[in-house]
Amino acid sequence: MTAMIEQLRKKLPYWVEASRVHTCDGQVASYIPELAKAPRDALGIFITGQSGETASAGDCGLTFTMQSISKVFTLILALIDNGEDGVFDKVGMEPTGDDFNSMLKLELVEPGKPFNPLINAGAIAVSSLIHGDSPPVQIERILRFFQEISGGASLRFNDSVFRSESATAHRNRSLAYFLKDNEVLGEEIAVEDVLQVYFKHCAIEINAEQLSRMALVLAFDGTDPLTGRELIPRRYVQIAKTFMVMCGMYNASGEFAIRAGIPAKSGVSGGIMAVVPGQFGIGVIGPSLGSKGNSTAGVHLLETMSAELDWSIM
């Protein structure tokens, strides 16, 4: 492992700069207005290994909101709270082939529940399953859980991003009302309450180092290798990593699985969390996005590294 880290420390700066040119292939997300302020040409990566050894390069100190990356961990928390049957009664286990914010299959495919937990409709349904008698209690539980998985990082919510998303999230509100009408959201659940929980966990602010620490727990099947503590049941990590391979890069997940071959989850802030099972947790930030909502430079960087270092699990 030490030899691999030394190799990464030497080569990462070169790989980052070779991939940075691909920031020109995309645009920073603007449908959430606050995200449009991110630097388009930024690219950074942070890698954490089993014994706490690290390698990093580029703009890895840049903070960003987790956005859809947070869905991996709210899924895990919902599984802890409800078990598999309780979660998969409300969401499916299949890729969609549609955009992450599509409502098409909610209307056309029976029984009208989201196809998986990593699309927006699925993540809204999952947010409704987090235990707590009010949105503030649910939100606080989510934040504490994320902090624990990140090794005690002082994570916080970016209130400006939360308010920006809440003010402009017309499609997500439509999705939530579809879920309400389809009885995926129960009678006792108010749409605005579950959306508050959803927008809040998407607005948790993080950097690449902290994200790599969260990924490290997944790389070691729910145990933090730096402390030896089991934080997540192994079965729930297996489920989460399977969804990351199938659906984690939106409807470019199949292409990424073939080219990189590692579990990953992206977010529209330009973050990517990736896992090399039994070896590394990886956090990437590259705000310039391609047409399918993934970081153009970040995807190129991970595909390059996986090919060079033979990381593919496929």
C-alpha positions, 0 to 999 in steps of 0.5 A: 500500500505504501508503494501505491501511495508513493506512486499516487503522490508522484503521478497525481499532479500530472494526471490532474493537469492532463484531465483539467483541460476537460473542464472546457467540455462542460458547464457549471450547473446553473439550475440551482443558481447558487451553484453557478458561482463555482469556478469552472476550471477547478479540479482536485482529488484527495485519496485516503488509504487504510492506514490513513496515508493520503495523496492529493493534487489540484484544488482539493481544498475547494468546498462544495455541497454534496448534492446527490452524493448525499443520497448514498448515505441517506439510503444507508441511514434509511436502511438502518432505520427501516431495514431492507423491506421497509425501504424497498417497499417505497423504492425499486432496485433498477436503473432507469435509463432516464435523467436523474430528475425525470418523472416519466416512469412514475406515471407510466410504470406500475406501481408508480414508485421510484426505480432506485434510491439515487434518482431524485424521486427515489431520494425524496422517498428515502428522505421520508423514511429517516426516523424523527418526529419533525424535519429538524430532528431528521436533519440533525440525525442525518448531519450527525451520521454524516459527521460520524462517517467522515471521521468526526469532520465539522460538516455544516449546511450551506444555507445559501445553497439550501435556500437557492435550491428550495426556491427553484426546485419546481421539478422536485416539488412535482416529483414529490407530489407524484409520490404523494399521489402514488401513496409512496409518501404516506398520508401523514407526510407533508410534501414540504417537510420531506423536501426540506429534509431532502434539500438540506442533506443535499446542501451539506458542505464538504471538501475532497478530503472529507469526502474521501474519508466517507468513501473509505468507510465504504471501501472497507464494508462499513468499518472505519479502518482508522479506528476499527469501529463498525459504523455501518452494517456490511450488508447495507454497504453492499447495497449502497455500492451496488447502486453506485455501480448501477446508478451512481453516475446517472444515465452514464453509469454503464459507460463509467462502469466499463471505463473505470469499473469502480463504485462512484456517485456524482453530484451536480456541484461537481463532486464525485465520491469513488471507492476502490474496495479494500484499498482507498476512498476517493473524493474529487471536485470538478464543477464543470459538468457534462450533459448527463450531470457528471464532472467532465474532468473528474470522470476523465481523471478517475477513468485515467487512474483506474486504467493506469492502476488496474482498479476495475472490479469488473 
